[in-house]
C-alpha cells in the first residue's frame, strides 16, 4: 500500500490475486529483496500448513471418526478437515437430547437478559468449544450462494445414503433462503446473518448424526 500496489480487482488470495502478487516487481534492490523474502516466508508457512493438513486427513479415514466424517462431508461447506474438527470435538452426538441443546453447546445461541417481566437478547454466548463454533461459522458462508451440487460436493457425497443426501439438500434450500432473507439493502450485515445460519446448520448436523 505504501507504494501504491493495491489490489482492486475483487477477492484477495484467489488464483488471480496470487498471480498479481507474484508478478510485483520493484526497482529498488533492497525493496525487491524484502518483498521476495516476504513471498518466501509465505510459501514456507503454506507448505507447513499443507503438511499438517495431510497428516490430519489420514484420520478422516480411520476409526473412530471416519463414519461421522463421511456423513458430515455430504453437507455444503463441510469438507474433510471441517468434518474432522466437528467429529473429534463433539464425539457423542446423542448426549444432546435435541437440536436446541446442541446449538447451545456450540455457543451460537443469543444470550438473554431478564429483569422482572422483561427480557432481551444479546450477543451469542460463545459457550462450548471454540473450534466447533468456528468450523460451523466458516461452513455457513457457503450458504450465501444458491443451492447447487458442484463437483467437489458430488465427490464428497459419493457413497452417502439417500437420506443423508436428501437432508443435505434440505439444508441448502433452507439456509440459503435464510441467508438471503437476512441480508440485502437495509437489512443485517453478513456476519450477523452467517451466525444465524451457522446456528441452524448446527441443528442440521445434529439431526444428521443422531438419525439412523
C-alpha positions as CSV (number, residue, x, y, z in Angstrom):
1,X,0.0,0.0,0.0
2,X,2.9,2.4,0.8
3,X,4.0,2.1,-2.9
4,X,0.5,2.2,-4.4
5,X,0.4,-1.5,-5.0
6,X,-3.2,-2.0,-4.0
7,X,-5.4,-4.9,-5.2
8,X,-8.7,-3.6,-6.5
9,X,-9.9,-6.4,-8.7
10,X,-12.1,-8.5,-6.3
11,X,-11.5,-11.1,-3.6
12,X,-7.9,-11.5,-2.3
13,X,-6.0,-14.7,-2.3
14,X,-7.7,-16.2,-5.3
15,X,-5.7,-17.6,-8.2
16,X,-5.9,-14.3,-10.0
17,X,-4.8,-12.3,-6.9
18,X,-1.9,-14.7,-6.3
19,X,-0.7,-14.2,-9.8
20,X,-0.8,-10.5,-9.3
21,X,1.1,-10.7,-6.0
22,X,3.8,-12.9,-7.6
23,X,4.1,-10.6,-10.5
24,X,5.0,-7.5,-8.5
25,X,8.5,-6.0,-9.3
26,X,10.4,-3.2,-7.6
27,X,13.4,-1.3,-9.0
28,X,15.0,-0.6,-5.6
29,X,17.2,-3.6,-4.8
30,X,16.6,-3.5,-1.1
31,X,12.8,-3.3,-1.6
32,X,12.9,-6.1,-4.1
33,X,14.9,-8.3,-1.7
34,X,12.5,-7.6,1.1
35,X,9.5,-8.4,-1.0
36,X,11.0,-11.7,-2.1
37,X,11.7,-12.5,1.5
38,X,8.0,-12.0,2.3
39,X,6.9,-14.3,-0.5
40,X,9.4,-17.0,0.6
41,X,8.1,-16.8,4.1
42,X,4.5,-17.1,2.9
43,X,5.3,-20.1,0.8
44,X,7.1,-21.8,3.7
45,X,4.2,-21.3,6.0
46,X,1.8,-22.6,3.4
47,X,4.0,-25.7,2.9
48,X,4.0,-26.3,6.7
49,X,0.2,-25.9,6.8
50,X,-0.3,-28.3,3.9
51,X,1.9,-30.9,5.6
52,X,-0.1,-30.7,8.8
53,X,-3.4,-31.0,6.8
54,X,-2.1,-34.1,5.0
55,X,-1.4,-35.8,8.4
56,X,-4.8,-34.8,9.7
57,X,-6.6,-36.1,6.7
58,X,-5.3,-39.6,7.4
59,X,-7.5,-39.6,10.5
60,X,-10.6,-38.9,8.4
61,X,-10.4,-42.4,7.1
62,X,-9.7,-44.1,10.5
63,X,-11.9,-45.2,13.3
64,X,-13.5,-43.9,15.5
65,X,-14.0,-40.8,13.4
66,X,-14.4,-42.0,9.8
67,X,-18.1,-42.9,10.0
68,X,-19.0,-39.4,11.3
69,X,-16.7,-37.7,8.8
70,X,-18.2,-39.5,5.9
71,X,-21.7,-38.3,6.9
72,X,-20.8,-34.7,7.6
73,X,-18.9,-34.1,4.4
74,X,-22.1,-34.7,2.5
75,X,-23.1,-31.1,3.6
76,X,-22.2,-28.0,1.7
77,X,-19.3,-26.1,3.3
78,X,-18.1,-29.1,5.3
79,X,-15.1,-30.6,3.7
80,X,-12.9,-33.3,5.3
81,X,-11.0,-31.1,7.8
82,X,-14.1,-29.3,9.0
83,X,-15.9,-32.6,9.4
84,X,-12.9,-34.0,11.3
85,X,-12.9,-31.0,13.6
86,X,-16.7,-31.5,14.4
87,X,-16.4,-35.2,14.8
88,X,-13.3,-35.0,17.1
89,X,-14.7,-32.2,19.3
90,X,-18.3,-33.5,19.7
91,X,-17.7,-37.3,19.7
92,X,-21.0,-38.2,21.4
93,X,-23.8,-36.5,19.5
94,X,-26.6,-38.4,21.3
95,X,-25.7,-36.8,24.6
96,X,-27.7,-33.8,23.4
97,X,-31.4,-34.6,23.6
98,X,-32.4,-32.1,20.9
99,X,-31.1,-29.8,18.3
100,X,-31.6,-26.7,20.6
101,X,-29.4,-28.3,23.2
102,X,-26.6,-28.9,20.7
103,X,-27.0,-25.3,19.4
104,X,-26.5,-24.1,23.0
105,X,-23.4,-26.3,23.3
106,X,-21.9,-24.6,20.2
107,X,-22.2,-21.1,21.8
108,X,-24.1,-19.8,18.7
109,X,-27.3,-19.1,20.6
110,X,-28.1,-15.5,21.8
111,X,-27.6,-14.7,25.4
112,X,-30.7,-13.5,27.3
113,X,-31.0,-10.9,30.0
114,X,-34.1,-10.8,32.2
115,X,-35.4,-8.2,34.6
116,X,-38.8,-8.8,36.1
117,X,-41.2,-9.5,33.3
118,X,-38.9,-8.0,30.6
119,X,-36.2,-9.9,28.8
120,X,-33.9,-9.0,25.9
121,X,-31.4,-10.9,23.8
122,X,-27.8,-10.0,23.5
123,X,-24.7,-11.4,21.7
124,X,-24.2,-15.1,21.2
125,X,-23.0,-16.9,24.4
126,X,-19.8,-18.3,22.8
127,X,-20.0,-21.2,25.3
128,X,-18.6,-24.5,24.4
129,X,-15.6,-25.4,22.1
130,X,-14.3,-22.5,20.0
131,X,-13.2,-24.9,17.3
132,X,-16.8,-26.2,16.8
133,X,-18.2,-22.7,16.6
134,X,-15.5,-21.6,14.2
135,X,-16.0,-24.6,12.0
136,X,-19.7,-24.1,11.7
137,X,-19.4,-20.4,11.1
138,X,-16.9,-20.9,8.3
139,X,-19.1,-23.5,6.8
140,X,-22.1,-21.3,7.0
141,X,-20.6,-18.8,4.5
142,X,-21.1,-21.4,1.7
143,X,-24.9,-21.0,2.1
144,X,-24.9,-17.4,0.7
145,X,-24.9,-19.0,-2.8
146,X,-27.9,-20.5,-4.5
147,X,-28.5,-24.2,-3.8
148,X,-26.3,-26.4,-6.1
149,X,-24.3,-29.6,-6.1
150,X,-21.0,-28.9,-7.6
151,X,-18.2,-31.3,-8.4
152,X,-16.5,-31.2,-5.0
153,X,-19.7,-31.8,-3.1
154,X,-20.8,-34.5,-5.5
155,X,-17.5,-36.2,-4.9
156,X,-17.9,-36.0,-1.1
157,X,-21.5,-37.3,-1.3
158,X,-20.4,-40.5,-3.2
159,X,-21.4,-43.4,-1.1
160,X,-23.6,-41.4,1.2
161,X,-27.1,-42.7,1.9
162,X,-30.0,-41.2,0.0
163,X,-31.4,-40.0,3.4
164,X,-28.2,-38.1,4.1
165,X,-28.1,-36.6,0.6
166,X,-31.7,-35.5,1.0
167,X,-31.1,-33.9,4.3
168,X,-28.1,-32.1,2.8
169,X,-30.2,-30.7,0.0
170,X,-32.9,-29.5,2.5
171,X,-30.2,-27.7,4.5
172,X,-29.0,-25.9,1.3
173,X,-32.5,-24.8,0.5
174,X,-33.4,-23.6,4.0
175,X,-30.1,-22.0,4.9
176,X,-29.6,-20.2,1.6
177,X,-33.2,-18.8,1.9
178,X,-32.4,-17.6,5.5
179,X,-29.1,-16.0,4.4
180,X,-30.8,-14.1,1.6
181,X,-33.8,-13.1,3.8
182,X,-31.4,-11.6,6.4
183,X,-29.1,-9.8,4.1
184,X,-29.5,-7.1,1.5
185,X,-30.1,-3.3,1.4
186,X,-31.3,-2.1,4.8
187,X,-31.0,-5.5,6.4
188,X,-28.5,-7.1,8.7
189,X,-24.8,-7.3,7.8
190,X,-23.3,-10.5,6.6
191,X,-21.5,-11.6,9.8
192,X,-24.8,-11.4,11.8
193,X,-26.6,-13.4,9.1
194,X,-23.9,-16.0,8.9
195,X,-24.0,-16.5,12.7
196,X,-27.8,-17.2,12.4
197,X,-27.1,-19.6,9.5
198,X,-24.4,-21.4,11.5
199,X,-26.8,-21.9,14.4
200,X,-29.3,-23.6,12.1
201,X,-26.5,-25.6,10.4
202,X,-25.7,-26.9,13.9
203,X,-29.2,-28.2,14.1
204,X,-28.9,-29.9,10.7
205,X,-25.7,-31.7,11.6
206,X,-27.1,-32.8,15.0
207,X,-30.1,-34.3,13.2
208,X,-27.8,-36.0,10.7
209,X,-25.6,-37.5,13.4
210,X,-28.5,-38.7,15.5
211,X,-30.5,-40.2,12.8
212,X,-30.4,-43.9,11.9
